[in-house]
Amino acid sequence: MPRQIIATPGAPAAIGTYSQAVRAGDTVYLSGQIGLDPATMQMVEGIDAQIVRVFENLKAVAEAAGGSLDTAVKITIYLTDLGHFAKVNEVMARYISQPYPARAAVGVKELPRGALVEADAVLHLG
């Protein structure tokens, strides 16, 4: 099955050896997004702004792939402080409708560029 690389200026450009997303058949794998503003490639300030920016970035990539966050079947959230998990839930509910996808939340020591939160997703477009 051939891979299709997904890229959009609506999300931060890849800053490493990866693509924003890869589509294989009806499945799209979105790379992790942190709170980088795609226009400036600078981290937004504070946990609340970073959570929103993460979901805005994921939304842009999902739409570039021909889907939306409502087509997500799995999301993984990475937090440097699991005490912010309730804030993630609040923001996520603004971007994704029920029934919600499967999800995992992982506490991590640190994230790239000093981010406080990161999320990746898997979409199904079938």
N, CA, C and O atoms as a MOPAC input file, in Angstrom:
PM7 MOZYME 1SCF
protein

 N      0.84700 1    -1.16600 1     0.00000 1
 C      0.00000 1     0.00000 1     0.00000 1
 C      0.90300 1     1.24300 1     0.00000 1
 O      1.73600 1     1.39500 1     0.89300 1
 N      0.74800 1     2.12400 1    -0.98300 1
 C      1.60200 1     3.31700 1    -1.02500 1
 C      1.25300 1     4.30800 1     0.08800 1
 O      0.10500 1     4.41900 1     0.51800 1
 N      2.27000 1     5.00900 1     0.52900 1
 C      2.08600 1     6.03400 1     1.55100 1
 C      1.89900 1     7.38500 1     0.86800 1
 O      2.51500 1     7.66900 1    -0.15900 1
 N      1.03700 1     8.21200 1     1.45800 1
 C      0.85800 1     9.57900 1     0.98500 1
 C      1.27800 1    10.50000 1     2.11800 1
 O      0.76800 1    10.39300 1     3.23300 1
 N      2.20300 1    11.40200 1     1.83600 1
 C      2.66900 1    12.34700 1     2.84600 1
 C      1.72000 1    13.53800 1     2.86500 1
 O      1.37000 1    14.08500 1     1.81900 1
 N      1.31100 1    13.93300 1     4.06600 1
 C      0.39600 1    15.05600 1     4.26000 1
 C      1.20200 1    16.22200 1     4.83100 1
 O      1.95700 1    16.05500 1     5.78800 1
 N      1.03400 1    17.39600 1     4.23800 1
 C      1.71200 1    18.59600 1     4.73400 1
 C      0.79700 1    19.79500 1     4.54600 1
 O      0.07900 1    19.89200 1     3.55100 1
 N      0.83000 1    20.70000 1     5.50700 1
 C      0.03000 1    21.91600 1     5.43900 1
 C      0.77400 1    23.06200 1     6.11100 1
 O      1.45100 1    22.85400 1     7.11800 1
 N      0.65600 1    24.26900 1     5.56500 1
 C      1.23300 1    25.43200 1     6.25400 1
 C      0.40200 1    25.84900 1     7.46900 1
 O      0.80800 1    26.73000 1     8.22600 1
 N     -0.76500 1    25.21500 1     7.65700 1
 C     -1.62400 1    25.52900 1     8.79000 1
 C     -1.14200 1    24.95600 1    10.10300 1
 O     -1.70800 1    25.23700 1    11.15900 1
 N     -0.09600 1    24.15300 1    10.03600 1
 C      0.51800 1    23.56900 1    11.23600 1
 C      2.02700 1    23.77700 1    11.11600 1
 O      2.53600 1    23.98700 1    10.01500 1
 N      2.74700 1    23.71900 1    12.23600 1
 C      4.19600 1    23.92900 1    12.17300 1
 C      4.87100 1    22.93600 1    11.23000 1
 O      4.51900 1    21.75800 1    11.18200 1
 N      5.84600 1    23.44200 1    10.48700 1
 C      6.64000 1    22.57100 1     9.62900 1
 C      7.38800 1    21.56600 1    10.50300 1
 O      7.75600 1    21.86500 1    11.63900 1
 N      7.60400 1    20.38600 1     9.96300 1
 C      8.35700 1    19.36800 1    10.69400 1
 C      9.74300 1    19.91100 1    11.04400 1
 O     10.41100 1    20.50800 1    10.20000 1
 N     10.16600 1    19.70400 1    12.28000 1
 C     11.48000 1    20.18900 1    12.72100 1
 C     12.44000 1    19.02200 1    12.94500 1
 O     13.36900 1    19.10800 1    13.74700 1
 N     12.20000 1    17.95300 1    12.23400 1
 C     13.04700 1    16.77300 1    12.35800 1
 C     12.80300 1    15.84300 1    11.18900 1
 O     12.26900 1    16.24800 1    10.15700 1
 N     13.19200 1    14.61200 1    11.35800 1
 C     13.08000 1    13.62000 1    10.29500 1
 C     11.73700 1    12.91000 1    10.36400 1
 O     11.66500 1    11.71400 1    10.64700 1
 N     10.67500 1    13.66200 1    10.10200 1
 C      9.32200 1    13.11300 1    10.11100 1
 C      8.43200 1    13.98200 1     9.24200 1
 O      8.82700 1    15.07200 1     8.82800 1
 N      7.23900 1    13.50000 1     8.96900 1
 C      6.22800 1    14.24200 1     8.21900 1
 C      5.12400 1    14.66100 1     9.17500 1
 O      4.95300 1    14.04900 1    10.22900 1
 N      4.37100 1    15.70000 1     8.81700 1
 C      3.25200 1    16.11600 1     9.65600 1
 C      2.24900 1    14.97400 1     9.79800 1
 O      1.67900 1    14.76900 1    10.87000 1
 N      2.03900 1    14.23300 1     8.70900 1
 C      1.14900 1    13.07100 1     8.74700 1
 C      1.46100 1    12.18000 1     7.55900 1
 O      2.02800 1    12.61700 1     6.55700 1
 N      1.07300 1    10.91700 1     7.69700 1
 C      1.21800 1     9.94800 1     6.62000 1
 C     -0.09700 1     9.19700 1     6.49300 1
 O     -0.64200 1     8.69500 1     7.47600 1
 N     -0.60400 1     9.12800 1     5.24600 1
 C     -1.82300 1     8.36700 1     4.98600 1
 C     -1.43500 1     7.04300 1     4.34200 1
 O     -0.63400 1     6.99900 1     3.40800 1
 N     -2.01700 1     5.96700 1     4.86000 1
 C     -1.84100 1     4.62800 1     4.29800 1
 C     -3.24400 1     4.04100 1     4.18700 1
 O     -3.83900 1     3.64800 1     5.19000 1
 N     -3.76800 1     3.98200 1     2.97000 1
 C     -5.14400 1     3.52900 1     2.79100 1
 C     -6.09400 1     4.53700 1     3.41300 1
 O     -6.00400 1     5.73500 1     3.14500 1
 N     -7.00100 1     4.05000 1     4.24100 1
 C     -7.97200 1     4.91200 1     4.90400 1
 C     -7.51300 1     5.39300 1     6.27100 1
 O     -8.28100 1     6.02800 1     6.99400 1
 N     -6.27000 1     5.09700 1     6.63300 1
 C     -5.74300 1     5.46900 1     7.94000 1
 C     -4.72000 1     6.58200 1     7.78800 1
 O     -3.85400 1     6.53000 1     6.91400 1
 N     -4.82500 1     7.59500 1     8.64900 1
 C     -3.87700 1     8.70900 1     8.64900 1
 C     -3.23900 1     8.78500 1    10.02800 1
 O     -3.93200 1     8.82000 1    11.04400 1
 N     -1.93400 1     8.81100 1    10.05000 1
 C     -1.16600 1     8.89400 1    11.28800 1
 C     -0.62200 1    10.31200 1    11.41100 1
 O      0.23300 1    10.71900 1    10.62500 1
 N     -1.10900 1    11.06100 1    12.38800 1
 C     -0.66800 1    12.42700 1    12.61600 1
 C      0.48100 1    12.42200 1    13.60900 1
 O      0.38400 1    11.83900 1    14.68900 1
 N      1.57300 1    13.08000 1    13.22900 1
 C      2.70700 1    13.21200 1    14.14100 1
 C      2.32700 1    14.07900 1    15.32500 1
 O      1.35600 1    14.83400 1    15.27500 1
 N      3.09700 1    13.96200 1    16.38000 1
 C      2.85200 1    14.76600 1    17.56600 1
 C      2.95300 1    16.25300 1    17.26500 1
 O      3.82200 1    16.70000 1    16.51700 1
 N      2.04800 1    16.99700 1    17.86100 1
 C      2.04500 1    18.45400 1    17.73600 1
 C      2.25300 1    19.05700 1    19.11400 1
 O      1.67400 1    18.61300 1    20.10500 1
 N      3.09900 1    20.08400 1    19.14900 1
 C      3.29600 1    20.85700 1    20.36700 1
 C      2.73500 1    22.25500 1    20.11300 1
 O      2.18600 1    22.51600 1    19.04300 1
 N      2.86500 1    23.13300 1    21.06600 1
 C      2.23900 1    24.44800 1    20.99000 1
 C      2.98300 1    25.47500 1    20.16400 1
 O      3.05200 1    26.64300 1    20.54800 1
 N      3.54000 1    25.06400 1    19.03800 1
 C      4.21100 1    26.00800 1    18.15400 1
 C      3.19400 1    26.71500 1    17.27400 1
 O      2.30200 1    26.08300 1    16.70800 1
 N      3.33300 1    28.02300 1    17.16300 1
 C      2.53300 1    28.80800 1    16.23700 1
 C      3.11500 1    28.56800 1    14.84200 1
 O      4.30400 1    28.81000 1    14.63500 1
 N      2.31500 1    28.10000 1    13.88100 1
 C      2.87300 1    27.78800 1    12.56500 1
 C      3.39200 1    29.01400 1    11.81000 1
 O      4.25400 1    28.88200 1    10.94100 1
 N      2.88200 1    30.19000 1    12.12700 1
 C      3.32400 1    31.40500 1    11.43000 1
 C      4.70600 1    31.85200 1    11.89600 1
 O      5.50800 1    32.33700 1    11.09800 1
 N      4.98100 1    31.68700 1    13.19100 1
 C      6.23900 1    32.18500 1    13.75200 1
 C      7.21400 1    31.07700 1    14.13300 1
 O      8.40600 1    31.32400 1    14.31500 1
 N      6.69800 1    29.84300 1    14.25200 1
 C      7.46700 1    28.69600 1    14.74400 1
 C      7.99100 1    28.94400 1    16.15800 1
 O      9.01800 1    28.39500 1    16.55400 1
 N      7.27000 1    29.78100 1    16.91500 1
 C      7.59200 1    30.03700 1    18.31100 1
 C      6.54000 1    29.37700 1    19.19400 1
 O      5.37900 1    29.25100 1    18.80500 1
 N      6.95600 1    28.95700 1    20.38400 1
 C      6.04800 1    28.34800 1    21.34500 1
 C      5.11600 1    29.41200 1    21.91400 1
 O      5.56400 1    30.49100 1    22.30400 1
 N      3.81800 1    29.10800 1    21.96100 1
 C      2.87900 1    30.02500 1    22.60900 1
 C      3.08600 1    29.93300 1    24.11500 1
 O      3.61400 1    28.94100 1    24.61900 1
 N      2.66800 1    30.96800 1    24.82500 1
 C      2.93300 1    31.07500 1    26.26100 1
 C      1.85600 1    30.40300 1    27.10800 1
 O      0.66400 1    30.61900 1    26.88700 1
 N      2.26800 1    29.60000 1    28.06400 1
 C      1.36200 1    29.05200 1    29.06900 1
 C      0.65100 1    27.78100 1    28.64000 1
 O      0.49100 1    27.51200 1    27.45000 1
 N      0.23300 1    27.01300 1    29.61600 1
 C     -0.38900 1    25.71400 1    29.36000 1
 C     -1.70800 1    25.85500 1    28.61700 1
 O     -1.97500 1    25.07300 1    27.70500 1
 N     -2.54700 1    26.83300 1    28.97800 1
 C     -3.84300 1    26.97000 1    28.31500 1
 C     -3.66500 1    27.25200 1    26.82300 1
 O     -4.30500 1    26.61000 1    25.99000 1
 N     -2.81200 1    28.19200 1    26.49000 1
 C     -2.56500 1    28.52900 1    25.08200 1
 C     -1.91300 1    27.36600 1    24.34500 1
 O     -2.21100 1    27.13200 1    23.17400 1
 N     -1.02900 1    26.63800 1    25.01500 1
 C     -0.37300 1    25.50400 1    24.35700 1
 C     -1.37200 1    24.39300 1    24.04400 1
 O     -1.30400 1    23.79300 1    22.97200 1
 N     -2.28400 1    24.11400 1    24.94600 1
 C     -3.28000 1    23.06800 1    24.68000 1
 C     -4.12900 1    23.44500 1    23.47000 1
 O     -4.35600 1    22.61700 1    22.58800 1
 N     -4.59400 1    24.68100 1    23.42500 1
 C     -5.39200 1    25.13100 1    22.27700 1
 C     -4.57700 1    25.04400 1    20.99700 1
 O     -5.07600 1    24.56600 1    19.97800 1
 N     -3.33200 1    25.49800 1    21.03500 1
 C     -2.48700 1    25.47600 1    19.83100 1
 C     -2.24900 1    24.04300 1    19.36300 1
 O     -2.24700 1    23.78500 1    18.15900 1
 N     -2.04900 1    23.11500 1    20.28400 1
 C     -1.86800 1    21.70600 1    19.92200 1
 C     -3.08400 1    21.21100 1    19.13800 1
 O     -2.93200 1    20.58400 1    18.09000 1
 N     -4.28700 1    21.48900 1    19.63700 1
 C     -5.48300 1    21.01400 1    18.94200 1
 C     -5.71700 1    21.76700 1    17.63700 1
 O     -6.23300 1    21.18500 1    16.68300 1
 N     -5.35400 1    23.03600 1    17.56900 1
 C     -5.44500 1    23.77400 1    16.30000 1
 C     -4.49000 1    23.16700 1    15.27000 1
 O     -4.84400 1    23.02300 1    14.10000 1
 N     -3.29000 1    22.81600 1    15.70500 1
 C     -2.31700 1    22.20400 1    14.80300 1
 C     -2.79600 1    20.84200 1    14.31900 1
 O     -2.71600 1    20.54200 1    13.12700 1
 N     -3.29500 1    20.01600 1    15.23800 1
 C     -3.82600 1    18.70500 1    14.84700 1
 C     -4.99700 1    18.86600 1    13.88000 1
 O     -5.09700 1    18.13200 1    12.89700 1
 N     -5.87300 1    19.81700 1    14.15300 1
 C     -7.02900 1    20.06800 1    13.29400 1
 C     -6.58000 1    20.43100 1    11.87900 1
 O     -7.14000 1    19.92800 1    10.90500 1
 N     -5.58300 1    21.29400 1    11.75800 1
 C     -5.08200 1    21.70600 1    10.44200 1
 C     -4.53200 1    20.51700 1     9.66000 1
 O     -4.78600 1    20.38900 1     8.46200 1
 N     -3.79100 1    19.65900 1    10.32300 1
 C     -3.22700 1    18.48800 1     9.64400 1
 C     -4.33700 1    17.50900 1     9.27000 1
 O     -4.33100 1    16.95900 1     8.16800 1
 N     -5.28100 1    17.28800 1    10.17200 1
 C     -6.40100 1    16.38700 1     9.87600 1
 C     -7.17300 1    16.87300 1     8.65600 1
 O     -7.52500 1    16.07600 1     7.78700 1
 N     -7.43600 1    18.16800 1     8.58700 1
 C     -8.16300 1    18.72100 1     7.45200 1
 C     -7.35400 1    18.62600 1     6.16100 1
 O     -7.91700 1    18.38200 1     5.09300 1
 N     -6.05100 1    18.81600 1     6.25000 1
 C     -5.19000 1    18.67000 1     5.06700 1
 C     -5.21600 1    17.23700 1     4.53900 1
 O     -5.00500 1    16.99800 1     3.35000 1
 N     -5.47500 1    16.29300 1     5.43600 1
 C     -5.54300 1    14.87700 1     5.05000 1
 C     -6.92000 1    14.49600 1     4.51100 1
 O     -7.12700 1    13.36500 1     4.07100 1
 N     -7.86000 1    15.43900 1     4.54600 1
 C     -9.21100 1    15.14000 1     4.08200 1
 C    -10.14300 1    14.66300 1     5.17200 1
 O    -11.21800 1    14.13600 1     4.88600 1
 N     -9.74800 1    14.84100 1     6.40600 1
 C    -10.57600 1    14.40700 1     7.52700 1
 C    -10.82800 1    15.55000 1     8.48300 1
 O    -10.80000 1    16.71900 1     8.10000 1
 N    -11.06900 1    15.20100 1     9.71200 1
 C    -11.26300 1    16.16600 1    10.79400 1
 C    -10.90100 1    15.44900 1    12.08400 1
 O    -10.65800 1    14.24200 1    12.08800 1
 N    -10.86800 1    16.19300 1    13.16900 1
 C    -10.59400 1    15.53100 1    14.44900 1
 C    -11.72600 1    14.60800 1    14.86200 1
 O    -11.53100 1    13.72900 1    15.70100 1
 N    -12.90900 1    14.79600 1    14.28500 1
 C    -14.00800 1    13.87000 1    14.56300 1
 C    -13.80300 1    12.50600 1    13.90100 1
 O    -14.51800 1    11.55500 1    14.21700 1
 N    -12.83200 1    12.40100 1    12.98200 1
 C    -12.52100 1    11.09700 1    12.38400 1
 C    -11.37900 1    10.40100 1    13.13100 1
 O    -10.91600 1     9.34000 1    12.71400 1
 N    -10.92500 1    11.01100 1    14.24400 1
 C     -9.86300 1    10.39300 1    15.04600 1
 C    -10.38400 1     9.13100 1    15.72400 1
 O    -11.48200 1     9.12300 1    16.28200 1
 N     -9.59900 1     8.08100 1    15.67200 1
 C     -9.93000 1     6.84600 1    16.38500 1
 C     -9.03200 1     6.65300 1    17.60400 1
 O     -9.34100 1     5.85200 1    18.48600 1
 N     -7.91000 1     7.39400 1    17.65200 1
 C     -6.97300 1     7.28100 1    18.77900 1
 C     -6.20400 1     8.57800 1    18.91400 1
 O     -5.69300 1     9.11400 1    17.93000 1
 N     -6.12500 1     9.07400 1    20.12400 1
 C     -5.32500 1    10.25900 1    20.44300 1
 C     -4.46400 1     9.92600 1    21.65000 1
 O     -4.91900 1     9.29300 1    22.60200 1
 N     -3.21900 1    10.36200 1    21.59400 1
 C     -2.34100 1    10.21500 1    22.75000 1
 C     -1.90200 1    11.61200 1    23.18100 1
 O     -1.45000 1    12.41600 1    22.36600 1
 N     -2.04000 1    11.88200 1    24.46000 1
 C     -1.67400 1    13.16100 1    25.05300 1
 C     -0.43500 1    12.94400 1    25.92100 1
 O     -0.37800 1    11.99300 1    26.69900 1
 N      0.53800 1    13.81300 1    25.78800 1
 C      1.75700 1    13.76400 1    26.60100 1
 C      1.81800 1    15.06100 1    27.40100 1
 O      1.76200 1    16.14700 1    26.82500 1
 N      1.93200 1    14.95700 1    28.71300 1
 C      1.95900 1    16.12600 1    29.58900 1
 C      3.17000 1    16.07400 1    30.51500 1
 O      3.50800 1    15.02100 1    31.05500 1
 N      3.81000 1    17.21400 1    30.68900 1
 C      4.90400 1    17.27400 1    31.65700 1
 C      4.36200 1    17.38800 1    33.07800 1
 O      5.10300 1    17.19200 1    34.04200 1
 N      3.06700 1    17.70600 1    33.21500 1
 C      2.40500 1    17.77700 1    34.51500 1
 C      0.98900 1    17.22900 1    34.34600 1
 O      0.13200 1    17.89900 1    33.77000 1
 N      0.73800 1    16.02900 1    34.83800 1
 C     -0.58400 1    15.41400 1    34.68300 1
 C     -1.67900 1    16.18600 1    35.41600 1
 O     -2.86100 1    15.89500 1    35.23100 1
 N     -1.31300 1    17.15300 1    36.23600 1
 C     -2.28300 1    18.01600 1    36.87600 1
 C     -3.04700 1    18.88300 1    35.87600 1
 O     -4.08300 1    19.45700 1    36.21400 1
 N     -2.54000 1    18.97900 1    34.64700 1
 C     -3.20000 1    19.75900 1    33.59400 1
 C     -4.18200 1    18.92800 1    32.77000 1
 O     -4.73700 1    19.41600 1    31.78600 1
 N     -4.39500 1    17.68800 1    33.16600 1
 C     -5.23600 1    16.79000 1    32.36600 1
 C     -6.66800 1    17.29500 1    32.23800 1
 O     -7.27200 1    17.15000 1    31.17500 1
 N     -7.22700 1    17.88300 1    33.29300 1
 C     -8.59600 1    18.40800 1    33.21700 1
 C     -8.69600 1    19.52400 1    32.17600 1
 O     -9.70900 1    19.63900 1    31.48700 1
 N     -7.66100 1    20.33800 1    32.06200 1
 C     -7.64500 1    21.39900 1    31.05100 1
 C     -7.63600 1    20.79800 1    29.64900 1
 O     -8.30500 1    21.30900 1    28.75100 1
 N     -6.88900 1    19.72800 1    29.46000 1
 C     -6.87600 1    19.04900 1    28.15800 1
 C     -8.28000 1    18.55000 1    27.82800 1
 O     -8.74100 1    18.70300 1    26.69700 1
 N     -8.95900 1    17.96000 1    28.80000 1
 C    -10.32100 1    17.47300 1    28.57000 1
 C    -11.25000 1    18.59900 1    28.13000 1
 O    -12.04200 1    18.42600 1    27.20300 1
 N    -11.15800 1    19.75000 1    28.78800 1
 C    -12.01000 1    20.89400 1    28.43800 1
 C    -11.78400 1    21.33700 1    27.00200 1
 O    -12.73700 1    21.55600 1    26.25400 1
 N    -10.52700 1    21.46800 1    26.62100 1
 C    -10.21300 1    21.93200 1    25.26300 1
 C    -10.55700 1    20.86000 1    24.23700 1
 O    -11.10700 1    21.16900 1    23.18100 1
 N    -10.24400 1    19.62700 1    24.53200 1
 C    -10.51800 1    18.54500 1    23.58800 1
 C    -12.00300 1    18.47700 1    23.24300 1
 O    -12.36100 1    18.20900 1    22.09600 1
 N    -12.85900 1    18.71300 1    24.21400 1
 C    -14.30400 1    18.66000 1    23.99100 1
 C    -14.77700 1    19.75100 1    23.03000 1
 O    -15.85400 1    19.63400 1    22.44500 1
 N    -13.98000 1    20.81300 1    22.86200 1
 C    -14.31800 1    21.86700 1    21.89600 1
 C    -13.95200 1    21.47700 1    20.47600 1
 O    -14.48500 1    22.04400 1    19.52200 1
 N    -13.04800 1    20.51800 1    20.32200 1
 C    -12.53800 1    20.14400 1    19.00200 1
 C    -13.06700 1    18.80300 1    18.50900 1
 O    -13.03900 1    18.53500 1    17.30800 1
 N    -13.54400 1    17.96600 1    19.40700 1
 C    -13.95900 1    16.61400 1    19.03800 1
 C    -15.33200 1    16.34200 1    19.63900 1
 O    -15.56400 1    16.57300 1    20.82600 1
 N    -16.23800 1    15.84800 1    18.79900 1
 C    -17.59100 1    15.51900 1    19.24700 1
 C    -17.66400 1    14.06900 1    19.70100 1
 O    -16.81600 1    13.25200 1    19.34600 1
 N    -18.68500 1    13.76000 1    20.48900 1
 C    -18.94100 1    12.36700 1    20.86700 1
 C    -19.46000 1    11.60800 1    19.65900 1
 O    -20.12500 1    12.20700 1    18.81300 1
 N    -19.18900 1    10.34200 1    19.54400 1
 C    -18.42100 1     9.51500 1    20.47400 1
 C    -16.92300 1     9.82700 1    20.34500 1
 O    -16.39100 1     9.95400 1    19.24200 1
 N    -16.27300 1     9.94400 1    21.48100 1
 C    -14.87400 1    10.31000 1    21.51500 1
 C    -13.99200 1     9.14100 1    21.07500 1
 O    -14.38600 1     7.98000 1    21.19500 1
 N    -12.79500 1     9.45300 1    20.56500 1
 C    -11.86400 1     8.38700 1    20.18400 1
 C    -11.25100 1     7.73500 1    21.41700 1
 O    -11.38700 1     8.23400 1    22.53400 1
 N    -10.58400 1     6.63000 1    21.19800 1
 C     -9.76800 1     6.04300 1    22.26200 1
 C     -8.66300 1     7.04000 1    22.58000 1
 O     -8.26000 1     7.82700 1    21.72300 1
 N     -8.17600 1     7.00100 1    23.82000 1
 C     -7.16600 1     7.98800 1    24.19400 1
 C     -6.28000 1     7.44400 1    25.30200 1
 O     -6.70000 1     6.62900 1    26.12300 1
 N     -5.05500 1     7.91600 1    25.30000 1
 C     -4.12200 1     7.65000 1    26.39700 1
 C     -3.52600 1     8.97400 1    26.82400 1
 O     -3.34400 1     9.87100 1    26.00000 1
 N     -3.22300 1     9.10400 1    28.09100 1
 C     -2.52400 1    10.27100 1    28.61600 1
 C     -1.26500 1     9.77200 1    29.31400 1
 O     -1.31100 1     8.86000 1    30.14000 1
 N     -0.15300 1    10.38400 1    28.96800 1
 C      1.13300 1     9.92200 1    29.46000 1
 C      1.85900 1    11.08900 1    30.12400 1
 O      1.98200 1    12.16300 1    29.53500 1
 N      2.33400 1    10.88100 1    31.33400 1
 C      3.17700 1    11.86900 1    31.99700 1
 C      4.61300 1    11.67500 1    31.55000 1
 O      5.13900 1    10.56200 1    31.58300 1
 N      5.24100 1    12.76100 1    31.13200 1
 C      6.61500 1    12.69200 1    30.63800 1
 C      7.48200 1    13.71800 1    31.37100 1
 O      6.97800 1    14.70500 1    31.90500 1
 N      8.75800 1    13.47300 1    31.38500 1
 C      9.68700 1    14.37800 1    32.05700 1
 C      9.81400 1    15.69800 1    31.29700 1
 O      9.77700 1    16.77000 1    31.90100 1
 N      9.96200 1    15.61900 1    29.97200 1
 C     10.08300 1    16.81700 1    29.16600 1
 C      9.67600 1    16.52700 1    27.73300 1
 O      9.59600 1    15.37500 1    27.30900 1
 N      9.41800 1    17.61500 1    26.98900 1
 C      8.99400 1    17.53100 1    25.59200 1
 C      9.87100 1    18.45400 1    24.75300 1
 O     10.53400 1    19.33700 1    25.29700 1
 N      9.88100 1    18.26000 1    23.43600 1
 C     10.70800 1    19.11700 1    22.57700 1
 C     10.39600 1    20.60300 1    22.76400 1
 O      9.25400 1    20.98400 1    23.02100 1
 N     11.41500 1    21.41900 1    22.63200 1
 C     11.30600 1    22.88500 1    22.67300 1
 C     10.71400 1    23.41000 1    23.98700 1
 O     10.21200 1    24.53300 1    24.03200 1
 N     10.77000 1    22.60700 1    25.05000 1
 C     10.24200 1    23.03900 1    26.33700 1
 C      8.72300 1    23.03800 1    26.41600 1
 O      8.14200 1    23.66000 1    27.30500 1
 N      8.07700 1    22.33500 1    25.48200 1
 C      6.60800 1    22.26900 1    25.47300 1
 C      6.09500 1    21.64100 1    26.76400 1
 O      6.77900 1    20.84300 1    27.40600 1
 N      4.87900 1    22.02200 1    27.12500 1
 C      4.21900 1    21.47000 1    28.30700 1
 C      3.25000 1    20.35500 1    27.94900 1
 O      2.87300 1    19.55200 1    28.80300 1
 N      2.84300 1    20.30600 1    26.66300 1
 C      1.87200 1    19.31500 1    26.18600 1
 C      2.17200 1    18.98600 1    24.73100 1
 O      2.64100 1    19.83000 1    23.96700 1
 N      1.89300 1    17.74900 1    24.36900 1
 C      2.00400 1    17.28400 1    22.98800 1
 C      0.88300 1    16.28100 1    22.76900 1
 O      0.46000 1    15.60300 1    23.70600 1
 N      0.40300 1    16.18300 1    21.54100 1
 C     -0.61100 1    15.17900 1    21.22100 1
 C     -0.38800 1    14.68700 1    19.80100 1
 O      0.04300 1    15.43900 1    18.92700 1
 N     -0.68800 1    13.41900 1    19.58600 1
 C     -0.70000 1    12.85100 1    18.24500 1
 C     -2.03000 1    12.14500 1    18.06500 1
 O     -2.78500 1    11.98200 1    19.02300 1
 N     -2.32100 1    11.72500 1    16.84200 1
 C     -3.62500 1    11.11800 1    16.57700 1
 C     -3.53700 1    10.15300 1    15.40800 1
 O     -2.63200 1    10.21800 1    14.57600 1
 N     -4.51500 1     9.25500 1    15.37600 1
 C     -4.72800 1     8.36100 1    14.25000 1
 C     -6.15700 1     8.60100 1    13.77700 1
 O     -7.09800 1     8.56100 1    14.56900 1
 N     -6.30900 1     8.85300 1    12.47000 1
 C     -7.62100 1     9.07500 1    11.87400 1
 C     -8.00300 1     7.89900 1    11.01000 1
 O     -7.13800 1     7.21200 1    10.46600 1
 N     -9.29900 1     7.66200 1    10.87900 1
 C     -9.80300 1     6.68500 1     9.91500 1
 C    -10.75700 1     7.40900 1     8.99200 1
 O    -11.75200 1     7.98000 1     9.43800 1
 N    -10.45300 1     7.38600 1     7.69600 1
 C    -11.22600 1     8.14500 1     6.71900 1
 C    -12.16500 1     7.28800 1     5.89000 1
 O    -12.75600 1     7.78000 1     4.92800 1
 N    -12.31700 1     6.01300 1     6.24200 1
 C    -13.13100 1     5.09500 1     5.44200 1
 C    -14.61600 1     5.28000 1     5.58100 1
 O    -15.39000 1     4.56000 1     4.95100 1

